[in-house]
Amino acid sequence: MFEDIVSFIQDLYGHKKFIGLHEPIFVGNERKYVVDAIDSTFVSSVGAYVDSFEKHFADYVGAKKAIVTGNGTSALHAGLHLLGVQRDDEVLTQALTFVATANAIAYCQAQPIFLDSDRETLGMSPESLEQFLSENAAVEDGLCRNKKTGRIIRACVPMHVFGHPVKIERIVAICEKYQIAVLEDAAESMGSLWHGTHTGLFGKVGVFSFNGNKIITAGGGGMIVTHDEPLGKRAKHLTTTAKIPHPWEFEHDEMGFNYRMPNLNAALILAQLEKLDDFIANKRETAKRYQEFFNTKGIEFFTEPDGARSNYWLNAIFFKNQTERDRFLETTNKNGVMTRPAWKLMPQLAMYKDCQKTDLSISTDIVQRLVNIPSSVRVS
């Protein structure tokens, strides 16, 4: 049966010698804009394409402010800093996420708390969040404090796994009850909607990634979005070394970060943004064809949650057990079809093994049975 799956994927992607998991595609104005940026001599973090991309991105997702950064991890770090996360604070997030989510919390010298996943979305479970807070948290003087550790629970970072939106409205409502700020890790969900609203816009801050394997890419890159205009203005100031504008003086009014995207990368990603709707339509068609195929094989294909319009960044299937999963991984990769399991759960990593965590039964089951399969935009 695994050989049939390999053949189907090879047919989908034109029988290439190697089929990657998610390869970038450049079919628009990328070369034109990059050459124009080179000719302008503005190739660093100041340039017309940086400003243009921020404006077009904000318009596309519906945010009041968009602040571009060098990568998604720097956007996460800056976003947490903007929310006031500091040494010895605690930040709620999910155990099933890419390591950058947890690392950004650690960069603030804060402590992550790992919650279980929701089976319908693969992201943070609202039930796990609510249970942890009801058992461990108390609000005092407008701050949420962990009764067991005495630390302030400052923020919550749900992540939209593989481009599928979490139950973000429930998560935000729970966090509002406990006076906890929400930062949405929307790194993988560019173009995904939850009840008609773009991901990244439900929390106080949202963050996206434009890494080389994302649905649109600048080779790297990230973005901070917010509806809070003063916060957006501070985000831009903070990510440009907190330099006070002046024709020649170098005055900095706080410890900032050199996190801005270069103009060359902004030129590339602006052209990619122009093609995003085409990419999403293409990927959703691929997901439909996968679903129809795997239904005939008795293998579960993960589909977008109710209320979501997912970008299907990475398609996923579930096997009956880990042994079957591992056999599939070996067969496909030996035959030039790149597949991979989900990430290890964060508490399984050495640096996070002693962190607080809830029961992770659902996350553990997902990790043992899930496989990501090729999901690139298909070119005829």
C-alpha positions in Angstrom: 0.0 0.0 0.0 2.8 2.4 0.8 4.1 2.0 -2.8 0.7 3.1 -4.1 1.0 6.3 -1.9 4.5 7.0 -3.3 3.2 6.6 -6.9 0.2 8.9 -6.2 2.5 11.6 -4.8 4.9 11.2 -7.7 2.0 11.7 -10.1 0.8 14.8 -8.3 4.3 16.4 -8.5 5.3 15.4 -12.0 7.6 12.4 -11.2 10.5 14.6 -10.1 13.6 12.8 -8.9 13.1 14.3 -5.4 9.9 15.7 -4.1 10.5 18.0 -1.1 8.1 18.7 1.7 7.5 22.3 0.9 9.5 23.9 -1.8 9.4 27.7 -2.6 8.0 28.8 -6.0 8.9 32.0 -7.8 6.6 32.7 -10.7 5.8 36.4 -10.4 7.7 39.7 -10.1 10.4 38.4 -7.7 13.3 38.9 -10.1 12.1 42.3 -11.3 11.6 43.7 -7.8 14.9 42.3 -6.4 16.9 43.8 -9.4 15.1 47.1 -8.8 16.1 47.0 -5.1 19.7 46.4 -6.1 19.6 49.2 -8.6 18.3 51.6 -5.9 21.4 50.8 -3.8 19.0 50.5 -0.8 19.6 46.9 0.1 19.6 46.9 3.9 16.8 47.6 6.4 15.8 51.0 4.9 14.1 51.0 1.5 10.9 51.4 -0.4 10.1 47.7 -0.5 10.3 47.4 3.3 7.6 50.1 3.7 5.5 48.9 0.8 5.5 45.3 2.0 4.4 46.4 5.5 1.5 48.4 4.0 0.4 45.7 1.6 0.7 43.0 4.3 -1.4 45.0 6.8 -4.1 45.5 4.1 -4.1 41.8 3.2 -4.6 40.5 6.7 -6.7 43.4 7.9 -4.3 44.7 10.6 -3.9 48.3 11.6 -0.1 47.9 11.9 2.4 45.4 10.4 6.1 45.5 11.3 8.5 43.3 9.3 11.4 41.5 10.9 14.4 39.4 9.9 12.7 36.1 10.8 9.8 34.7 12.7 11.7 33.9 15.8 12.8 37.5 16.2 9.2 38.6 15.7 8.1 36.2 18.5 10.8 37.5 20.8 10.0 41.1 20.1 6.3 40.4 20.4 6.7 38.9 23.9 8.9 41.8 24.9 6.2 44.2 23.7 3.7 42.4 26.0 6.0 43.0 29.0 7.2 39.4 29.4 10.4 39.5 31.6 12.7 37.4 33.7 10.8 34.8 35.9 7.4 35.4 34.3 5.5 32.4 33.0 4.1 32.0 29.5 1.5 29.4 28.5 2.0 27.6 25.2 1.5 24.2 23.7 3.7 21.2 23.9 3.2 20.4 20.2 4.9 23.3 18.4 8.1 24.2 16.6 11.0 24.9 19.0 11.1 28.6 18.1 7.9 29.2 20.1 9.5 27.9 23.3 12.9 29.5 22.5 11.4 33.0 22.2 9.9 32.6 25.7 13.3 31.5 27.0 15.0 34.5 25.3 12.9 36.7 27.6 14.3 34.6 30.6 10.7 33.5 31.2 9.4 30.0 32.0 7.2 28.2 29.4 4.2 26.1 30.6 3.2 23.4 28.1 -0.4 22.6 27.5 -2.1 19.7 25.6 -3.4 19.8 22.0 -6.9 19.9 20.6 -7.5 16.9 18.4 -9.8 18.9 16.0 -7.2 21.6 15.3 -3.8 20.1 16.4 -3.2 23.4 18.2 -3.7 24.5 21.8 -6.6 22.9 23.6 -8.9 25.4 25.3 -9.9 22.7 27.7 -6.3 22.1 28.8 -5.8 25.9 29.1 -8.9 26.4 31.2 -8.2 23.4 33.5 -4.6 24.5 34.2 -5.7 28.0 35.0 -8.7 27.0 37.2 -6.4 24.7 39.2 -3.3 26.9 39.4 -4.0 30.5 38.8 -5.5 33.5 40.7 -5.9 37.1 39.6 -4.5 39.6 42.1 -4.3 43.4 41.5 -4.9 42.8 37.7 -2.1 40.2 37.4 -2.5 36.5 37.0 -0.3 34.6 39.5 0.6 30.9 39.6 -0.5 29.8 43.1 2.1 26.9 43.0 5.2 28.9 41.9 4.2 32.5 42.9 5.2 33.7 39.4 3.2 36.0 37.2 1.6 34.2 34.2 2.1 37.1 31.7 1.2 35.8 28.3 -0.2 32.9 26.3 1.1 31.8 22.9 -1.2 29.5 20.9 0.3 28.3 17.6 -1.7 27.5 14.5 -0.2 24.1 13.6 0.5 23.4 9.9 -1.7 26.4 8.9 -4.8 25.1 10.7 -6.4 27.8 13.0 -6.7 26.9 16.7 -10.0 27.7 18.5 -8.6 31.1 19.1 -11.7 33.0 20.2 -12.2 30.5 23.1 -8.5 30.8 24.0 -8.6 34.6 24.0 -11.8 34.7 26.1 -10.2 32.4 28.8 -7.1 34.5 28.9 -9.1 37.7 29.2 -10.8 36.3 32.3 -7.4 35.7 33.8 -5.8 39.0 32.6 -3.3 37.2 30.4 -2.1 38.8 27.1 -2.3 36.6 24.0 0.4 36.5 21.3 -0.7 34.4 18.3 2.0 32.3 16.7 0.7 32.4 13.2 4.0 31.5 11.7 2.6 28.8 9.5 -0.9 30.2 8.8 -0.4 33.0 6.3 -3.7 33.1 4.4 -5.7 31.1 6.9 -9.0 32.4 8.3 -11.0 31.7 11.5 -14.7 32.5 11.0 -13.7 34.9 8.2 -11.0 36.8 10.1 -7.3 36.2 9.4 -5.2 34.4 12.0 -2.9 36.7 14.0 -5.6 39.3 14.6 -7.3 37.8 17.6 -4.6 38.4 20.2 -2.9 41.6 21.2 -0.1 40.7 18.9 0.3 38.2 16.0 3.4 36.9 14.4 4.1 35.4 11.0 7.1 33.7 9.4 8.5 33.9 5.8 11.1 31.2 6.1 12.1 29.3 2.9 9.6 26.5 3.6 6.6 28.8 4.2 3.7 29.4 1.8 5.4 32.7 0.8 9.0 33.4 1.5 11.7 36.0 1.5 14.3 33.3 2.2 13.7 34.3 5.8 11.7 37.0 7.4 8.9 37.5 9.9 6.1 40.0 10.7 4.4 41.4 13.8 0.8 42.5 13.4 -1.5 44.4 15.8 -4.6 46.5 16.0 -3.0 48.6 18.7 -1.4 51.5 16.9 0.8 52.8 19.8 2.0 49.3 20.3 2.7 48.9 16.6 4.7 52.2 16.6 6.8 50.9 19.5 7.3 47.6 17.8 8.9 49.4 14.8 11.0 51.5 17.2 12.1 48.5 19.2 13.1 46.4 16.2 15.2 49.2 14.7 17.6 49.4 17.7 15.3 51.9 19.4 17.0 54.7 17.5 15.4 58.1 17.8 15.0 59.6 14.3 17.6 62.3 13.5 19.5 63.3 10.4 22.9 62.5 12.0 22.8 61.8 15.7 22.8 58.2 17.1 20.5 58.4 20.1 18.8 55.3 21.4 16.3 55.5 24.2 16.1 51.8 25.3 17.7 48.5 24.6 16.3 47.6 21.2 16.8 44.8 18.7 18.4 44.9 15.2 15.5 42.8 13.8 14.5 44.6 10.6 14.2 42.9 7.3 16.5 44.0 4.5 15.1 45.8 1.5 16.3 43.0 -0.8 14.2 40.4 1.1 11.2 42.7 1.2 11.4 43.0 -2.6 11.2 39.3 -2.9 8.4 38.8 -0.4 6.3 41.6 -1.9 6.2 39.7 -5.2 5.3 36.5 -3.3 2.4 38.2 -1.5 1.0 39.2 -4.9 0.7 35.5 -5.7 -0.6 34.3 -2.3 -4.2 33.8 -3.3 -3.2 31.6 -6.3 -0.9 29.6 -4.0 -3.7 29.0 -1.5 -6.1 27.9 -4.2 -3.5 25.5 -5.6 -2.7 24.0 -2.2 -6.4 23.6 -1.2 -6.9 21.7 -4.5 -4.0 19.5 -3.6 -5.5 18.9 -0.1 -8.8 17.9 -1.8 -7.1 15.4 -4.0 -5.1 13.9 -1.1 -8.3 13.6 1.0 -10.1 11.7 -1.8 -7.1 9.4 -2.3 -6.5 8.6 1.3 -10.3 7.9 1.9 -9.9 5.0 -0.5 -6.9 3.7 1.5 -8.6 3.9 4.9 -5.9 6.4 6.1 -7.0 9.5 8.0 -6.2 12.8 6.2 -6.3 15.8 8.4 -8.8 18.4 7.2 -9.4 22.0 8.3 -11.4 22.5 11.5 -15.0 23.6 11.4 -15.1 27.4 11.0 -11.7 27.6 9.4 -10.3 28.3 6.0 -6.9 26.7 6.2 -3.9 27.4 3.9 -3.0 23.6 4.2 0.6 24.7 4.6 1.7 21.1 5.4 -0.7 18.3 4.7 -0.9 15.6 7.4 -2.1 12.0 7.6 -2.5 9.7 10.6 -1.5 6.0 10.9 -2.8 3.5 13.3 0.3 3.4 15.4 4.0 4.5 15.6 5.3 1.3 14.0 3.2 1.8 10.9 4.1 5.5 10.8 7.9 4.7 10.9 7.6 2.1 8.1 5.9 4.8 6.0 8.6 7.3 6.7 11.3 4.9 5.7 9.6 3.8 2.5 8.8 7.3 1.2 12.1 8.9 2.0 14.0 5.9 0.5 12.0 6.6 -2.7 12.7 10.3 -3.0 9.5 11.5 -1.5 10.2 13.7 1.6 7.9 13.0 4.5 8.5 13.8 8.2 6.9 13.2 11.6 5.6 16.0 13.8 8.1 17.8 16.0 9.1 16.2 19.4 7.0 17.6 22.2 8.8 20.5 23.9 9.1 18.8 27.3 11.0 15.9 25.5 13.8 18.3 24.7 16.6 18.5 27.2 16.3 22.3 27.8 12.6 22.1 28.6 12.2 18.8 30.3 11.8 20.3 33.8 9.1 22.9 32.7 5.5 22.7 34.0 3.2 20.8 31.8 -0.3 19.4 31.8 -1.5 16.0 30.8 -0.2 15.6 27.2 -2.2 12.5 26.1 -3.6 14.0 22.9 -0.3 15.7 21.9 1.5 12.4 22.5 -1.0 10.4 20.4 -0.6 13.0 17.5 3.2 12.8 17.6 3.2 9.0 17.5 0.9 8.7 14.5 1.1 11.9 12.3 3.2 12.3 9.2 3.5 15.4 7.0 3.5 14.7 3.3 4.6 16.9 0.3 2.6 20.1 0.2 4.3 22.5 -2.2 2.4 24.5 -4.8 2.1 22.2 -7.8 3.3 23.6 -11.1 1.9 22.0 -14.3 
